[in-house]
């Protein structure tokens, strides 16, 4: 094969790799925010195929104590993870079974306070390995070409993986920002409320002292003759 032919094939590989990296592909990323009432339990289900990778991340962004209990159950009914009264958590399962994974959030230990919860579920294959394998099956078995394709494949796999991690980190940061903003707004309301109460108490005490002093000096006058 001529040098120009090799360069054309490498250019086609680069275009295909960039398209694979920028396209959504088979990865499934779902994030959701919901309100969990006091004394309640809510469960969600995520379907997966065999030998996939699932990652669940959750965070309590509002509510007294900022804690919740979490349970992850496999399609066969086994309990894979269990957290009790945690504010956040991350759980990963490699080589998943085919079926529905059950994610349960429990707030039964709280009788008054409801909780606002953000969680994110990511389902992905092993870093897009199958797409590269299918493409490479049709490539010409040239030694130099295979070597270049292997290097390009590793580089694009690394870029794809880093982009996925960056997207997940940004989602987590948005959840942290929402929780911190809610805490600031809640603290601002508490500070403003109790400041008004203290101001009213100070005014009431001041007015009471003024009337008391006036009553002390408003008694009947005795004129000595």
C-alpha positions in Angstrom: 0.0 0.0 0.0 1.3 3.5 -0.9 2.0 6.2 1.7 -0.9 8.3 0.4 -3.2 5.3 0.8 -2.1 4.9 4.4 -2.6 8.6 5.1 -6.1 8.5 3.7 -7.0 5.5 5.8 -5.6 7.2 8.9 -7.5 10.4 8.1 -10.7 8.3 7.7 -10.0 6.6 11.1 -9.5 10.0 12.7 -12.8 11.3 11.4 -14.6 8.1 12.5 -12.9 8.3 16.0 -13.9 12.0 16.4 -17.5 11.1 15.4 -17.5 8.3 18.0 -16.2 10.5 20.7 -18.5 13.4 20.1 -21.7 11.4 19.5 -23.8 10.2 22.5 -23.2 6.5 21.6 -24.8 3.9 23.8 -24.1 5.6 27.1 -27.1 6.4 29.1 -26.9 9.3 31.5 -30.0 10.1 33.6 -30.2 12.7 36.4 -33.3 13.4 38.4 -34.3 15.6 41.4 -37.3 14.7 43.5 -38.9 15.4 46.8 -39.1 12.6 49.3 -41.8 13.1 52.0 -41.2 12.3 55.7 -41.8 8.7 56.6 -41.8 7.5 52.9 -39.7 5.3 50.7 -39.3 5.8 46.9 -37.8 3.3 44.5 -36.5 3.7 40.9 -35.6 1.1 38.4 -32.8 1.2 35.7 -32.8 -1.5 33.0 -29.3 -2.8 31.9 -27.9 -5.4 29.5 -25.4 -8.0 30.4 -21.7 -6.9 31.0 -22.4 -3.2 31.2 -21.2 -0.7 33.8 -23.7 1.2 36.0 -22.8 4.1 38.3 -25.2 5.6 40.7 -24.5 8.9 42.5 -26.9 10.7 44.9 -27.0 13.7 47.1 -29.4 15.3 49.5 -29.7 19.0 48.6 -32.4 20.1 51.0 -34.1 19.0 54.2 -33.3 18.8 57.9 -30.1 16.9 58.5 -29.4 16.5 54.8 -29.4 12.7 55.2 -31.2 9.7 53.6 -31.0 5.9 53.5 -30.1 4.3 50.2 -30.3 0.7 48.9 -29.2 -0.8 45.6 -30.6 -4.2 44.7 -29.6 -6.3 41.7 -32.1 -7.9 39.2 -31.7 -11.2 41.1 -32.7 -9.6 44.4 -29.3 -9.3 46.0 -28.5 -6.2 48.1 -25.4 -4.7 46.5 -25.1 -1.5 48.5 -26.7 0.0 51.6 -26.2 3.5 53.1 -27.9 4.6 56.3 -28.5 8.3 56.9 -25.9 9.6 54.5 -25.9 13.0 52.7 -24.3 11.7 49.5 -22.8 8.5 48.0 -21.5 6.9 44.8 -21.9 3.2 43.9 -20.6 1.4 40.8 -21.3 -2.0 39.5 -19.2 -3.6 36.8 -20.3 -6.5 34.6 -23.9 -6.0 35.2 -26.6 -8.7 34.9 -29.5 -8.3 32.4 -32.5 -6.9 34.1 -33.7 -4.0 36.3 -31.5 -2.6 39.1 -33.6 -1.2 41.9 -32.5 2.0 43.7 -34.5 2.9 46.9 -34.3 6.1 48.9 -35.8 5.9 52.4 -36.8 8.7 54.8 -38.8 6.7 57.3 -36.5 7.8 60.2 -37.8 11.3 59.8 -41.3 12.0 60.9 -41.5 15.7 60.0 -38.8 16.8 57.5 -39.1 16.1 53.8 -35.9 15.7 51.7 -35.0 17.0 48.3 -32.7 14.4 46.5 -30.7 14.6 43.4 -29.4 11.4 41.8 -27.7 10.5 38.6 -27.4 7.1 36.9 -24.9 6.3 34.2 -25.0 3.1 32.2 -22.2 2.5 29.7 -20.2 -0.3 28.0 -16.5 -0.8 28.5 -15.4 2.6 27.2 -16.8 2.0 23.7 -14.7 -1.0 23.0 -17.3 -2.6 20.7 -17.3 0.3 18.2 -13.6 0.2 17.7 -13.6 -3.6 17.3 -16.2 -3.4 14.6 -14.3 -0.7 12.8 -11.0 -2.5 13.0 -12.4 -5.7 11.6 -12.8 -4.0 8.3 -9.4 -2.3 8.3 -6.6 -3.7 6.1 -4.1 -5.9 8.0 -1.1 -3.7 7.4 1.6 -3.6 10.1 2.1 0.1 10.0 -1.6 0.8 9.7 -2.4 -1.5 12.6 0.2 0.2 14.8 -1.1 3.7 14.0 -4.7 2.6 14.5 -3.9 1.1 17.9 -2.2 4.3 19.0 -5.2 6.4 17.7 -7.6 4.0 19.3 -6.0 4.3 22.8 -5.8 8.1 22.5 -9.5 8.4 21.5 -10.6 6.0 24.2 -8.7 8.1 26.7 -10.4 11.3 25.4 -13.8 9.7 25.5 -13.3 8.5 29.0 -12.1 11.9 30.2 -15.1 13.6 28.6 -17.5 11.2 30.4 -15.8 11.8 33.7 -15.9 15.6 33.1 -19.6 15.5 32.4 -20.3 13.5 35.5 -18.1 15.8 37.6 -20.1 18.8 36.2 -23.4 17.2 37.2 -22.1 16.5 40.7 -20.9 20.1 41.0 -24.3 21.4 39.9 -25.9 19.3 42.7 -23.4 20.7 45.3 -24.2 24.2 44.1 -27.9 23.6 44.4 -27.5 22.2 47.9 -25.3 25.1 49.0 -27.6 27.7 47.6 -30.6 26.1 49.4 -28.6 26.1 52.6 -27.7 29.8 52.2 -31.3 30.8 51.4 -32.6 28.8 54.4 -29.9 30.3 56.7 -30.7 33.8 55.4 -34.4 33.3 56.2 -33.6 32.1 59.7 -31.2 35.0 60.4 -33.7 37.5 59.1 -36.6 36.0 61.1 -34.7 35.9 64.4 -33.2 39.4 63.8 -36.7 40.8 63.4 -37.8 39.0 66.6 -34.8 40.4 68.5 -35.5 43.9 67.2 -39.2 43.7 68.3 -38.1 42.5 71.8 -35.6 45.4 72.1 -38.2 47.9 71.0 -40.7 46.4 73.5 -38.2 46.5 76.3 -37.2 50.1 75.5 -40.9 51.3 75.4 -41.6 49.5 78.7 -38.6 51.1 80.4 -39.7 54.6 79.2 -43.2 54.1 80.5 -41.9 52.7 83.8 -39.6 55.7 84.3 -42.3 58.2 83.5 -44.7 56.5 86.0 -42.0 56.9 88.7 -41.9 60.6 88.2 -45.5 61.2 87.5 -46.6 60.7 91.1 -48.5 63.4 93.2 -46.4 66.4 94.1 -46.1 67.4 97.9 -45.8 71.1 98.5 -44.3 71.9 101.8 -45.8 75.0 103.6 
